Amino acid sequence: MNNLNNYLFTKYSKRDKSITFANNFCENSPLNNGITMNYKNIFFRFSGLLLAFFLLQLTYTVQAQKTNFTLVLDAGHGGHDPGAVGAIAREKDLNLNVILRLGALVEKNFKDVKVVYTRKTDKYLTLQQRADVVNSNHADLFISVHTNAAKSSAAYGAETFTLGLAKSKANLDVAMRENSVILLEDDYKAKYKGFDPNSVDSYIMFEFMQDKYIDKSIDLASNIQKQFVNYARRSDRGVRQAGFWVLHRSACPSVLIELGFISNKAEERYMASENGQKELATSIYNAFVRFKHDHDKKSGVAAFSTDNKEILRSNDHAETDEPEQKPVADNKPVTDKSKPAENDAQQVIDNAFANNTTSITSKNAQLNHDVPVFRVQILASGRKLNADAADFKGQKNTNYFVENGLYKYTVGSETDYNKISNIHKELRSRFPDCFIIAFVGDKKMSAKDALKLIK
Ligand SMILES: [Zn+2]
């Protein structure tokens, strides 16, 4: 340490011409005057501290470089490509607003994350240009945000896609719609190597494709959906796979989010509202916090990101980053208490996406969480049904919950198994396949398992 002190002092002295005795540590040297000794003493006292500080800075710089993480944020569409168009909003604007809010949250809370935007303004980029931004920045994560649209105004809810072969026509339809922006380019056939976004055959390539990032992408997608439900109180349409060109070309974990349906009046209003955009962005941010935490843990450098916490809803009795904003007048946000009007006749039971078990919150939430409540499930539907839909065969007072992307409709709510059994018998004439299910608190279970709890 003395040698080091000596060395540091020499360096210091070379800069400071007033001190000329740096190398002279002989106390009785005639050249040692009082003033120099004072400097020397002071320096001796603090040089150890300075060295420690210097080493700490060096360690921090090395660590910070190591943890440097690049997040590419992509607001779908832009410029002359508006994306899906609703009654009061355009997809390109909704996507951008949510992306900018999300980016601001990450920039504010993660000093070791570089946020790169494919666009920060209303400008057009091809899908290939977006993927180029991901790859030229050696991104660690790519998040693309879009807004859904359907022919039926009844469809609503949020879904998150990872790359893969679409297992349903609905998933393929979303990919086809989002990929169709390719057709806006003059020479798309040459640029996209014969990939035709409108031809089903073009999508077969995704079946044989290996995606080494798939596990991480699915993890993130699941957490985003979980946050959409728990934080933003959205309806969960689940994690899905489909062949998105922009995900296919990006060499890192990547997800494409469909925030909600612009074709559904209430959901469009929610997404166009400041509160809605804030909730959606915060949900994605919260999922990112988890992703980054896992990433750091795997890289063995978790120490510098432990302060980054998820933002919780204020009604969860936890701190929020910013105060909840009051809804703007005439711009009523949609929460679980104000679902689309067509379902007013139905009591709404929302799902919460938790460990594949369905959580429910109902107006007549069970007071005693240990007592099973029995219901008869009469039908399941891929979309939300109007109260007067023919599917109900005149049955009134139905409830529903959402599980695995399906709306499941039930009748009755009884703690007495005999009572629900009678309702079941009566319903079987119109709904031959109906069956009894049970909820204990938030957890859905089979009637058989629930009966075991009673005995
Ligand atoms: Zn889109």
Residues whose N, C-alpha, C, O or C-beta is under 5 A from the ligand:
A	BS01	ZN	G76 G83 H146 T147 E178
